Amino acid sequence: MSASVWNPGATVPVASGSGVMSETIAMTAAQTVVPISSFTYTIASRALYVYLNGVLLLVGLDYVETSTSSITLLAPSTVGD
């Protein structure tokens, strides 16, 4: 699983000129809460893009933003997702 945030208005610290922060997370069986430790983001800013096995997940349909540093999947993951 990977999570990325686009920085349209300096809502997260980013490397000079990159505009994007990303993190890859190794999932465990039946994991639903996914901590994000490389960056924080503003909830409901529409700046967070979450991918599972290369597929873009949709907020509200596939996951919810539970804090500025975690999301919750609405369906449990499997090992290696």
N, C-alpha and C positions, 0 to 999 in steps of 0.2 A: 504494500500500500504506500502511496505517496501523497503528500499534501503540499500544496504550493499556495502562495498568496501573491497577488499582483498588487503593486504599490502605486495606485493612481494619485494619491495625495499625501504621501509620507505618513501613512498610518502605521507602518512597521519599519523598523530599521532594516536597511538593505545595503549590500555591498555597493560601492561606488559604481554607478552606471549600469548595474544589473537589472534593477526594477523588480526582480523576482527572488523570493526565498523559497527553498524547498527542503523537504525532509522525507526520507524513506523510513518506513516503520515496518519491522518484522512482526507479523500477526501471529497470535496463538489460536488454538482451537477455541471456538465459541466466544472469542473476544468481541465486545461491543464498544467499550469505552477506549478511545484512542487518544493517548496524550500526545501533544505536540510540544516539543521542548526547544526547537531551534529558533522559533519566532512566536510572537503573539499577533493577533489580528483583532479587528473590531467586529463583533457579532453583527450579523445582518448587513454588513457592508458590501456584500456580493463580490468580495475580493478573494475569497478562499475557493480553491479548486481542489477537489479530492478525487483521486483516481484509485481504483481497485483493479488489479490485473490489467492495467492499461485502459480501463473504461472509466469515463468521467461519471462520478456519482452526483446525484441531484439533491440539493438541500431540501429537506422536508419530505422527500420521497425515499431516499436511500440513507440519509443521515440527518442529524440535527446538530446545530452548534450549541454545545452545552456550556462553554466558557471561552475565554479568550485564548485558552491553551489546550483545549480538547474538543473532540467531537464524539458523538455516540452513533454507532451504526444501528440501523433499524432492523437489520438481519445479521446474526452472528457470523463472524468470519470463520475460515478454516485455516489450518496450519499452512503457512507459506503464502497466504494471500498478501 
